[in-house]
Amino acid sequence: MSESAATAPVPAAVAAVAVSTSANALPEGVRAGNENLVRLTEAAGVKTRALIAREQQGDYLRVAISGGGCNGLSYKLRFVKEPKKGDILVRSADVAVVVDAKTALYLKGTELDFSTKLIAGGFKFSNPNAKASCSCGESFSV
């Protein structure tokens, strides 16, 4: 190989293919986030990975907030096959978590835990933005 070929710039189309085929590349239109947005505890990660394997509905955990519940806003969890354009992707406890931009405003700093307790067990949100939450832990207000 000549020296000029080794130092020639890589065409943009080739660079784009190289990035899109990388194992850590983000899907188009999806932004990278971090655990400052949402963090899963190890217990939540273990349970989520088990549910992903059992349910086979998708490899991403979508965390969303919608209007409703006894305090005005409620948490929604579901598995999806792929993120949507505009989503934020956070990798936490070996789980790929996707959050839409609107939800991110309310979710920042939230920790998702899982408890196996017979009473009040299940997934629990600890959201520093919530001014009030109901006893079930599924809804909150800001």
C-alpha positions as CSV (number, residue, x, y, z in Angstrom):
1,M,0.0,0.0,0.0
2,S,1.4,3.4,-0.9
3,E,1.9,6.1,1.7
4,S,-0.7,8.4,0.0
5,A,-3.4,5.6,0.2
6,A,-2.7,5.0,3.9
7,T,-3.2,8.7,4.7
8,A,-6.1,9.5,2.4
9,P,-9.2,10.7,4.1
10,V,-12.0,8.2,4.5
11,P,-15.1,9.1,2.5
12,A,-18.1,10.1,4.6
13,A,-20.2,7.3,3.2
14,V,-17.6,4.7,4.2
15,A,-17.3,6.3,7.7
16,A,-21.0,6.2,8.2
17,V,-21.2,2.5,7.3
18,A,-18.3,1.8,9.7
19,V,-20.2,3.6,12.5
20,S,-23.5,2.0,11.8
21,T,-22.1,-1.5,11.9
22,S,-20.3,-0.9,15.2
23,A,-21.6,-3.0,18.1
24,N,-21.9,0.1,20.3
25,A,-23.4,2.4,17.6
26,L,-26.7,4.1,18.4
27,P,-29.7,3.6,16.2
28,E,-30.3,6.6,13.9
29,G,-31.9,9.5,15.8
30,V,-31.2,8.1,19.2
31,R,-29.1,10.0,21.7
32,A,-26.8,8.4,24.3
33,G,-27.7,9.1,27.9
34,N,-26.2,8.0,31.2
35,E,-27.2,6.9,34.7
36,N,-27.7,10.6,35.7
37,L,-31.0,10.3,33.9
38,V,-32.2,6.9,35.2
39,R,-30.3,4.1,37.0
40,L,-31.3,0.6,37.6
41,T,-30.1,-1.2,40.8
42,E,-28.5,-4.6,40.4
43,A,-31.7,-6.2,41.6
44,A,-33.8,-4.3,39.0
45,G,-31.3,-5.3,36.3
46,V,-31.4,-8.9,37.2
47,K,-35.2,-9.0,37.2
48,T,-35.5,-6.9,34.0
49,R,-33.1,-9.2,32.1
50,A,-35.1,-12.2,33.3
51,L,-38.3,-10.6,32.1
52,I,-36.8,-9.7,28.7
53,A,-35.8,-13.3,28.2
54,R,-39.2,-14.7,29.4
55,E,-41.5,-12.2,27.6
56,Q,-39.5,-11.9,24.3
57,Q,-41.2,-8.6,23.4
58,G,-38.0,-6.7,22.8
59,D,-34.5,-6.1,24.2
60,Y,-35.2,-2.6,25.4
61,L,-36.9,-1.4,28.5
62,R,-39.0,1.7,27.8
63,V,-39.6,3.9,30.8
64,A,-42.3,6.4,30.2
65,I,-44.4,8.9,32.2
66,S,-47.9,9.7,31.3
67,G,-50.8,11.7,32.8
68,G,-53.0,9.7,35.2
69,G,-52.8,7.9,38.5
70,C,-53.9,9.3,41.8
71,N,-51.2,12.0,41.8
72,G,-51.4,13.2,38.2
73,L,-48.5,11.4,36.6
74,S,-47.8,7.7,36.4
75,Y,-44.8,5.5,35.4
76,K,-45.1,3.0,32.6
77,L,-42.7,0.2,31.9
78,R,-42.8,-2.0,28.8
79,F,-40.4,-3.9,26.5
80,V,-39.8,-2.7,23.0
81,K,-37.9,-4.1,20.0
82,E,-36.1,-0.8,19.2
83,P,-35.9,2.8,20.3
84,K,-37.7,5.5,18.5
85,K,-36.2,8.6,16.8
86,G,-35.6,11.2,19.5
87,D,-35.2,8.6,22.4
88,I,-32.4,8.7,24.9
89,L,-30.7,5.4,25.4
90,V,-29.2,4.6,28.8
91,R,-27.3,1.4,29.6
92,S,-27.6,0.5,33.3
93,A,-27.2,-2.8,35.1
94,D,-26.7,-4.5,31.8
95,V,-30.1,-3.3,30.6
96,A,-30.7,-1.0,27.6
97,V,-33.3,1.6,28.9
98,V,-35.0,4.0,26.4
99,V,-36.7,7.2,27.5
100,D,-38.4,9.8,25.3
101,A,-37.4,13.4,25.7
102,K,-40.6,14.5,27.5
103,T,-40.2,11.8,30.1
104,A,-36.6,12.7,30.6
105,L,-37.7,16.0,32.0
106,Y,-39.5,14.3,34.9
107,L,-37.2,11.3,35.3
108,K,-33.8,12.9,35.8
109,G,-31.9,11.3,38.7
110,T,-34.5,8.5,39.2
111,E,-33.4,5.1,40.5
112,L,-35.4,2.0,39.6
113,D,-35.2,-0.8,42.2
114,F,-36.8,-4.2,42.5
115,S,-37.9,-5.8,45.7
116,T,-39.0,-9.4,46.2
117,K,-41.0,-8.6,49.3
118,L,-44.4,-10.3,49.5
119,I,-46.1,-7.0,50.5
120,A,-45.1,-3.9,48.5
121,G,-42.7,-5.9,46.3
122,G,-42.0,-5.3,42.7
123,F,-40.4,-2.4,40.8
124,K,-40.0,0.8,42.8
125,F,-39.1,4.3,41.6
126,S,-37.1,6.7,43.6
127,N,-37.6,10.0,41.8
128,P,-35.9,13.1,43.3
129,N,-38.2,15.4,41.2
130,A,-41.4,14.0,42.8
131,K,-43.0,16.3,45.3
132,A,-45.6,13.7,46.3
133,S,-46.3,10.1,45.4
134,C,-49.0,7.5,46.2
135,S,-48.4,4.6,48.4
136,C,-48.4,2.1,45.5
137,G,-45.4,4.0,44.0
138,E,-46.9,4.0,40.5
139,S,-47.9,7.7,40.4
140,F,-46.4,11.0,41.5
141,S,-46.7,14.8,41.2
142,V,-44.1,17.5,40.6
